[in-house]
Amino acid sequence: MKRFVKICLLASTICLLSAISSYGQTFALRTNLLYDATLSPNLGAELRVDSLWTLGLNVGFNAWDIDKAQNKKWRHLLISPNVRKYFNLKQDSLHIRRANYLEIDGIYSHFNVGNTKIPFGLYDAVKHRRLQGDLVALGAKYGYSWILARDWRLEAEAGVAVGYAWFKEYECPHCGTYLGNGDRIFLLPQLGINVVYIIN
């Protein structure tokens, strides 16, 4: 199952990047400022495929400990292919003045999280344990886009994803005792304030 998920995500990533490199229409690059604020660099690409639809791919990662002495970490790699439908969009490019959109996204992440408090009381298990594993999810977001300048946009979006995670569980101290395997179904809130650059 794990190998199948990774192969599917890799194949979709290669197909999307090939399409972006060979397709003649407009595409955009974006970063989610809220995600950046967690010290997790991220980059997204969006390809216009017709007057209302786009394909996209978002990638984010965090490769360092928050506090090495306490083994506090939120390390992860996230890959998220997506499809968007724009509404009230009349232009033939991604140079839009205002538009709302609906986005459906798939999510895969490999994570190593421990001794970390997640906001809003979510995922209490990681406050006193270290979890290392993988997750997959399917989500939906609603967003709104404003033009800032000819090639720049600002987006605000919110949504939720439903996913499944499987992981190994350890005590928090560095090289802590292995406690066993676990899995769970979860809800993942999705929020974004995106800065977007349009490339012709």
Backbone as a ProteinNet text record, in pm:
[ID]
protein_1_A
[PRIMARY]
MKRFVKICLLASTICLLSAISSYGQTFALRTNLLYDATLSPNLGAELRVDSLWTLGLNVGFNAWDIDKAQNKKWRHLLISPNVRKYFNLKQDSLHIRRANYLEIDGIYSHFNVGNTKIPFGLYDAVKHRRLQGDLVALGAKYGYSWILARDWRLEAEAGVAVGYAWFKEYECPHCGTYLGNGDRIFLLPQLGINVVYIIN
[TERTIARY]
82.2	0	86.6	185.6	271.5	346.7	401.3	477.4	386.9	264.8	170	138	113	81.7	198.8	320	437.5	458.6	437.6	452.5	349.4	223.1	117.8	149.8	196.3	229.7	348.3	449.1	564.5	523.5	438.7	393.1	313.5	223.5	143.9	232.6	334.6	427.3	504	555.1	630	542.1	417.8	324.9	295.1	270.7	238.7	357.3	476.7	594.1	623.4	599.1	617.3	519	394.7	292.7	329.3	376.8	412.8	527.4	625.3	741.3	710.4	602.8	576.7	452.4	367.8	240.8	260.6	190	211.7	134.7	39.9	-43	21.6	-48.1	2.3	11	113.8	115.2	167.8	151.1	182.3	260.9	339.2	410.1	354.3	342.9	285.5	357.1	344.6	385.6	277.8	253.3	153.9	224.3	190.4	258	231.3	112.3	83.5	170.3	192.3	279.3	424.6	464.4	599.3	622.3	517.3	529.7	563.4	538.8	576.9	721.2	796.4	934.7	942.2	838.4	832.2	826.7	940.3	938.5	844.2	772.6	679.2	668.4	636.1	621.9	512.5	428	323.1	332.5	288.9	281.8	139.9	91.2	-44.7	-41.7	-101.7	-103.6	-246.3	-269.3	-401.2	-422.6	-530.2	-555.4	-673.5	-765.2	-867.6	-919.7	-1035.5	-1081.4	-1117.3	-1150.4	-1194.1	-1111.8	-1033.9	-969.2	-817.4	-756.2	-610.7	-569.6	-446.9	-383.5	-269.2	-246.1	-141	-67.2	42.6	122.4	186	164.7	226.5	323.3	438.4	539.4	586.7	597.8	649.5	735.1	826	908.4	958.7	994.5	1060.7	1161.6	1289.2	1394.3	1477.1	1428.8	1509.6	1426.6	1496.1	1429.3	1390.9	1275.7	1235.5	1323.9	1346.6	1433.2	1505.1	1631.6	1704.5	1724.8	1745.4	1769.1	1648.2	1527.6	1406.1	1348.1	1420.8	1374.5	1235.9	1218.9	1092.8	1103.7	1013.1	1028.6	894.5	894.8	781	836.5	923.6	986.3	885.1	886.6	795.5	830.8	784	782.7	639.3	583.7	444.9	438	360.7	336.7	185.8	134.9	-9.9	-47.9	-82.5	-138.3	-281.8	-326	-460.5	-519.1	-649.7	-721.8	-812.7	-819.8	-902.4	-1004	-1122.3	-1220.3	-1245.7	-1222.3	-1248.6	-1392.2	-1452	-1584.9	-1571.8	-1670.8	-1676.3	-1542.8	-1479.7	-1349.7	-1370.6	-1333.6	-1359.9	-1232.6	-1119.9	-997.4	-942.9	-853	-794.9	-661.8	-624	-499.6	-525.6	-420.7	-434.8	-422.7	-416.7	-415.2	-558.6	-606.9	-745.4	-751.4	-857.1	-872	-926.7	-1034.8	-1091.4	-1157.9	-1146.7	-1214.7	-1220.7	-1327	-1331.2	-1311.1	-1271.3	-1239.9	-1265.9	-1281.8	-1292	-1175	-1104.6	-986.9	-1004.4	-977.1	-973.2	-826.4	-777.6	-636.8	-615.5	-516.3	-466.8	-342.7	-319.2	-206.7	-131.8	0	85.3	191.6	221.1	328.1	400.9	532.5	615.2	654.3	634.2	653	730.5	791	859.9	830.9	728.2	673.8	676.4	720.2	720.8	737.4	683.9	698.4	654.3	546.5	500.2	352.1	313.7	173.1	114.4	16	-52	-165.1	-183.5	-287.3	-427.8	-515.8	-657.4	-680.1	-580.7	-599.5	-601.6	-553.5	-552.6	-435.4	-456.5	-351	-271	-341.5	-277.8	-167	-169.3	-71.4	71.9	92.8	230	283.3	203.5	253.9	350.1	330.6	410.7	473.1	464.9	518.9	584.4	662.2	714.8	654.5	596.5	535.3	612.9	644.1	716	643	600.7	526.3	482.4	368.1	317	168	118.8	-24.8	-66.8	-192.7	-256.8	-389.9	-433.9	-559.9	-618.6	-748.4	-820.2	-894.9	-876.6	-934.8	-1002.2	-1075.7	-1141.8	-1122.9	-1097.4	-1078.6	-1158.1	-1207.3	-1269.1	-1176.5	-1154.3	-1062.6	-1108.9	-1043.8	-1071.6	-939.1	-933.1	-807.8	-823.4	-723.6	-721.2	-592.7	-599.7	-479.1	-409.1	-277.1	-195.9	-124.2	-75.6	-8	-24.9	32.6	8.2	40.7	151.2	194.9	184.1	117.4	111	-33.2	-62.3	-194.9	-181.7	-291.9	-303.1	-426	-412.3	-523.5	-546.8	-673.3	-710.8	-796.5	-767	-839.9	-853.9	-959.8	-985.1	-1058	-1033.5	-1099.6	-1063.9	-1092.1	-1066	-1030.1	-948.7	-912.8	-940.9	-975.6	-994.8	-883.4	-815.1	-699.4	-679.8	-577.1	-538.8	-388	-343.6	-201	-162	-42	13.6	155.7	193.5	315.6	370.3	497.3	561.6	563.1	543	531.8	647.9	708	823.3	801	870.1	875.2	952.7	926.5	982.2	1133.2	1200.6	1345.3	1417.4	1531.1	1608.5	1638.7	1614.2	1627.3	1535.5	1414.6	1319.3	1272	1215.1	1169.5	1061.1	1073.7	972.7	849.2	732.8	608.9	515.2	543.8	457.6	410	332.9	276.3	137.3	95.5	-38.7	-90.9	-218.1	-279.1	-404.9	-450.2	-571.3	-627.3	-758.1	-825.8	-834.1	-815.7	-809.7	-872.4	-907.2	-947.7	-832	-801.1	-689.9	-743	-749	-790.4	-687.3	-734	-644.7	-671.9	-567.2	-577.2	-461	-485.3	-377.3	-395.5	-285.4	-272.4	-157.5	-191.8	-92.2	-51.8	77.2	129	163.1	111.3	120.6	190.2	282.3	347.8	309.2	259.9	214.2	329	347.1	452.7	385.9	414.5	360.4	454.1
-119.9	0	126.3	131.6	249.4	271.1	162.1	172.9	217.1	165	202	351.6	404.9	547.1	633.3	595.5	673.4	671.5	556.3	546.1	633.6	631.6	714	862.6	905.2	1046.1	1087.9	1002.8	1033.2	1044.1	951.7	954.8	1080.9	1120.8	1242.1	1366	1368.1	1481.1	1492.9	1381.7	1382.9	1428.9	1378.5	1417.8	1566.6	1619.4	1761.2	1848.8	1813.1	1892.1	1886.7	1771.6	1760.8	1849.8	1851.7	1936.3	2083.3	2124.2	2264.7	2304.9	2215.6	2250.3	2253.2	2183.1	2173.5	2249.5	2288.8	2350.6	2498.3	2550.8	2687.6	2792.1	2754.8	2854.6	2905.3	2997.3	3064.2	2969.8	2987.2	2919.1	3013.4	2971.6	3057.9	2981.5	3056.8	3003	3071.4	2995.9	3053.4	3001.5	3076.6	3029.2	3066.5	2976.9	2997.5	3062.6	3187.7	3261.6	3201.6	3144.3	3081.7	2958	2883	2765.5	2810	2917.7	2972	3012.2	3063.4	3110.5	2997.5	2872.2	2757.7	2714	2800.1	2771.5	2650.6	2636.1	2526.7	2586.5	2596.9	2651.2	2570.1	2639.9	2571.2	2646	2571.1	2628.3	2552.7	2626	2564.8	2612.4	2529.2	2565.7	2538.1	2626	2612.8	2633.1	2542	2545.8	2563.6	2666.1	2689.9	2591.4	2509.6	2410.7	2447.8	2532.5	2590.9	2716.6	2767.6	2896.8	2897.1	2781	2777.1	2683.9	2592.4	2487.2	2502.7	2467.9	2462.2	2334.1	2290.1	2181.4	2240.3	2184.2	2239.5	2133.5	2175.7	2089.8	2177.8	2143.5	2213.9	2119.4	2172.5	2095.7	2179.3	2117.4	2185.7	2091.3	2147.8	2060.9	2136.9	2059.7	2111.6	2004.3	2039.8	1937.8	1958.7	2040.5	2071.3	2059.1	2046.5	2037.9	2177.6	2187.4	2313.6	2340	2236.3	2245.3	2111.2	2108.6	1982.3	1923.8	2009.1	1960.3	1883.8	1926.9	1860.9	1763.1	1744.8	1659.1	1703.1	1835.3	1893.6	1917	1855.5	1861.5	1852.7	1905	1893.9	1873.9	1774.9	1746.4	1678.5	1717.4	1653.4	1693.3	1613	1644.3	1628	1728	1724.3	1745.6	1661.2	1673.4	1673.4	1773.3	1787.2	1828.6	1732.2	1767.3	1816.5	1906.4	1961.2	2002.5	2019.3	2072.2	2184	2292.9	2407.8	2438.2	2480.9	2540	2683.1	2778.1	2918.6	2952.2	3043.5	3094.4	3242.5	3296.8	3437	3483.5	3395.2	3424.9	3441.7	3558.4	3585.6	3596.3	3628.2	3646	3512.7	3521	3400.6	3361.6	3426.1	3389.9	3390.8	3370.4	3375.9	3518.6	3618.6	3758.9	3801.4	3769.1	3794.5	3907.9	3987.3	4095.6	4042.5	3968.7	3903.7	3775.5	3669.9	3545.2	3456.3	3379	3277.3	3140.7	3042.1	2911.3	2802.3	2681.9	2561.1	2472.4	2420.1	2336.9	2201.1	2096.1	1960.4	1916.8	1869.1	1831.9	1697.4	1625.9	1505.8	1543.7	1476.2	1510.5	1382.5	1388.2	1283.3	1352.1	1296.2	1351.3	1238.8	1250.5	1168.1	1259.2	1215	1304.8	1239.3	1325.3	1287.3	1400.4	1382.6	1489.6	1445.8	1534.5	1497.1	1613.4	1597.5	1695.8	1834.4	1837.2	1960.7	1979.7	2101.2	2133.5	2188.2	2117	2160.4	2255.4	2367.1	2464	2402.9	2465.8	2431.8	2294.1	2240	2111.3	1992.1	2010.3	1900.6	1807	1678	1576.8	1579.8	1561.2	1565.5	1462.2	1354.4	1247.4	1296.8	1401.1	1445.4	1538.7	1573.4	1657.6	1580.3	1449.4	1369.3	1246.8	1237.8	1124.6	1175.8	1089.3	1117.7	1017.1	1067.8	983.5	998.6	886.7	888.5	797.6	853.4	771.9	849.7	810.3	865.8	892.4	983.8	1007.3	1037.2	1006.1	1043.5	1107.8	1203	1271.9	1324.5	1350.5	1413.3	1532.2	1650.2	1770.3	1858.7	1957.7	2058.1	2194.3	2295.6	2431.8	2528.6	2633.8	2744.7	2864.3	2938.4	3051	3169.4	3281.4	3406.2	3470.1	3528.9	3580.3	3726.6	3809.5	3950.5	3980.7	4072.1	4113.1	4222	4212.3	4313.2	4402.1	4340.3	4409.6	4321	4359.8	4284.4	4136.5	4105.1	3965.5	3908.9	3978.9	3935	3926.4	3822	3803	3768.3	3791.1	3747.9	3659.4	3544.2	3450.7	3422.8	3408.6	3361.1	3236.7	3128.5	3004	2928.9	2849.1	2768	2641.5	2533.2	2406.8	2301.4	2177.9	2066	1943.4	1856.7	1730.3	1616.4	1502.7	1380.3	1285.9	1228.8	1147.8	1028.3	952.7	832.4	836.5	814.4	814.7	681.9	635	516	552.1	508	559.6	464	488	424.9	527.9	480.8	570.7	546.8	657.5	651.4	746.7	721.1	819.9	941.9	1057.1	1183.6	1198.4	1154.2	1179.4	1126.9	1188	1145	995.6	922	775.9	713.1	771.6	722.7	582.2	516.8	378.6	365.3	262.5	231.6	175.7	234.2	195.7	113.2	103.1	23.9	102.6	34.5	96.3	150.5	248.3	302.3	352.2	379.5	441.7	514.7	608	681.2	752.3	774.1	860.3	998.2	1103.5	1237.7	1341.1	1455.2	1574.1	1673.1	1732	1825.6	1959.4	2063.6	2195.2	2249.7	2320.1	2378.1	2527.9	2607.8	2752.8	2804.4	2908.5	2963.8	3111.2	3183.7	3320.1	3310.3	3305	3277	3403.8	3420	3520.7	3447	3499.1	3428.3	3515.4	3455.1	3523.8	3456	3534	3481.2	3481	3368.9	3356.1	3325.9	3408.7	3387.1	3296.5
0	0	0	89.7	97.2	-33.1	-87.7	-212.1	-326.6	-332.6	-437.7	-430.8	-310.5	-292.7	-339.9	-300.7	-339.3	-490.3	-554.5	-699.3	-770.5	-722.9	-783.9	-772	-654.6	-635.8	-721.3	-730.7	-814.4	-960.9	-1007.8	-1146.9	-1176.4	-1084	-1106.6	-1106.5	-1021.1	-1016.8	-1148	-1198.9	-1324.8	-1439.9	-1444.9	-1552.2	-1546.9	-1427.1	-1414.6	-1452.2	-1405.1	-1439.2	-1588.5	-1651.5	-1796.4	-1870	-1821	-1883.9	-1871	-1752.6	-1731.2	-1822.7	-1841.1	-1921.6	-2070.9	-2115	-2258.3	-2302.8	-2210.6	-2245.6	-2273.8	-2374.7	-2418.6	-2341.4	-2256.9	-2190.7	-2062.4	-1998.2	-1879.9	-1761.1	-1680	-1551.5	-1443.8	-1318.7	-1205.6	-1101.2	-1022.8	-907.1	-782.5	-671.6	-550.2	-426.7	-318.5	-187.4	-86.4	8.7	113.4	233.2	261.8	368.4	506.8	528.1	657.4	678.3	573.4	578.1	598.7	529.3	548.4	693.9	759.9	898	995.2	955.8	1039.4	1010.7	939.3	898.5	807.6	722.2	625	485.1	415.5	280.2	191.9	103.3	13.8	-116.7	-221.1	-354.4	-427.7	-498.3	-578.5	-722.5	-815	-956.1	-1004.8	-1093.9	-1146.3	-1296.8	-1371.1	-1517.3	-1566.1	-1647.1	-1706	-1820.5	-1813.3	-1918.6	-2007.3	-1958.6	-2044.6	-1976.3	-2016.8	-1967.9	-1820.3	-1761.9	-1622.7	-1533.7	-1591.4	-1514	-1513	-1399	-1389.1	-1317.4	-1343.1	-1269.4	-1187.8	-1070.3	-986.3	-907.5	-849.5	-762.4	-655.2	-528	-415.9	-345.1	-307.4	-235.3	-117	0.3	118	199.8	280.1	363.4	485.6	586	705	745.2	744	762.5	887.8	981.6	1098.4	1226.2	1338.9	1468.2	1517.2	1584.4	1647.3	1768.8	1849.2	1967.7	1981	1941.2	1937.9	2077.3	2177.9	2313.6	2368	2331.6	2378.7	2276	2164.7	2055.7	2006.9	1998.8	1952.8	1802.9	1726.4	1580.3	1509.7	1387.7	1296	1155.5	1143.3	1014.2	921.4	795.3	701	557.9	465.4	322.8	278	210.7	165.9	15.7	-52.5	-196.3	-216.7	-290.8	-305.3	-447.3	-534.7	-665.6	-648.9	-737	-723	-856.4	-857.1	-972.2	-921.7	-998.8	-961.6	-1070.4	-1025	-1116.6	-1071.8	-1164	-1136.5	-1176.8	-1101.5	-1134	-1169.7	-1236	-1282.3	-1341.2	-1419.8	-1480.8	-1631	-1687.6	-1828.6	-1911.8	-1848.3	-1923.3	-1973.5	-2071.9	-2131.8	-2067.7	-1960.9	-1892.8	-1743.3	-1666	-1521.8	-1469.6	-1560.9	-1520.6	-1490.2	-1373.6	-1335.9	-1235.1	-1241.9	-1145.3	-1013.9	-1018.9	-900.8	-947.3	-869.6	-903.9	-781.1	-770.6	-666.8	-732.2	-653.1	-709.6	-607	-658.8	-578.4	-616.7	-516.7	-542.1	-473.8	-547.2	-493.4	-494.3	-381	-375.6	-307.9	-357.8	-293.4	-213.6	-102.9	-15.9	21.7	11.4	66.9	151.5	269.3	352.5	424.6	428.1	516.5	632.1	757.2	870	984	1065.4	1188.5	1287.2	1369.7	1452.9	1598.6	1687.6	1827.6	1922.4	2044.3	2150.4	2103.4	2025.9	1961.9	1988.8	2023.1	2045.3	1916.5	1863	1741.3	1782.3	1710.8	1748.9	1754.2	1831.6	1843.4	1905.6	1977.3	2043.5	1950.4	1826.5	1730.4	1758	1739.5	1741.2	1871.7	1983.1	2115.6	2131.9	2053.8	2069.9	2052.7	1972.5	1945.8	2053.7	2153.8	2263.1	2353.3	2365	2457.7	2390.8	2261.7	2187.1	2059.2	1996.9	1863.2	1767	1658.8	1557.3	1427	1365.5	1238.5	1141.5	1026.7	932.1	810.4	754.7	630.4	644.7	559.1	554.2	411.1	381.9	255.8	291.1	207.8	235.2	105.5	109.3	-0.9	56.6	-4.7	52.6	-50.7	0.7	-82.6	-17	-100.9	-50.7	-137.2	-73.2	-145.2	-129.6	-239	-231.2	-312.7	-287	-358.7	-394.7	-513.6	-567.3	-607.8	-569.7	-606.4	-681.3	-777	-846.9	-766.4	-754.2	-687.3	-788.3	-894.9	-1004.2	-1127.1	-1238.9	-1361.6	-1347.4	-1282	-1271.2	-1129.8	-1038.7	-899.2	-851.8	-774.4	-716	-568.9	-495.3	-356.6	-345.6	-279.6	-262.5	-115.2	-78.6	54.5	33.9	107.9	88.2	219.9	227	346.1	303.5	377.2	345.9	447.9	412.5	502.9	419.8	476	411.2	508.4	452.8	530	489.7	589.5	556.1	647.1	612.1	686.5	707.6	831.9	864.4	927.1	894.5	959.2	1004.4	1125.1	1184.9	1289.9	1324.8	1440.2	1552.8	1675.6	1789.8	1885.7	1934.9	2024.3	2142.5	2253.3	2359.5	2311.3	2371.3	2322.6	2331.4	2436.1	2442.2	2318.7	2287.3	2171.1	2181.4	2071.9	2071	2176.6	2192.4	2291.2	2260.1	2358.4	2347.6	2241	2158.3	2056.8	2125.6	2097.4	2164.7	2077.7	1948.2	1860	1739.2	1656.1	1535.9	1565.7	1488.1	1501.9	1368.6	1363.8	1247.5	1293.2	1211	1245	1123.6	1126.6	1030.2	1094.3	1015.7	1074.7	982.3	1039.5	965.3	969.2	856.1	845	794.6	881.2	831.5	733.9	632.6	532.7	522.8	543.8	534	449.7	375	295	268.2	276.1	222	121.3	-4.8	-108.8	-182.7	-203.5	-296.3	-425.1	-538	-666.5	-770.1	-845	-955.2	-1086	-1181.7	-1310.9	-1409.3	-1480.1	-1582.1	-1715.3	-1816.4	-1951	-2030.2
[MASK]
++++++++++++++++++++++++++++++++++++++++++++++++++++++++++++++++++++++++++++++++++++++++++++++++++++++++++++++++++++++++++++++++++++++++++++++++++++++++++++++++++++++++++++++++++++++++++++++++++++++++

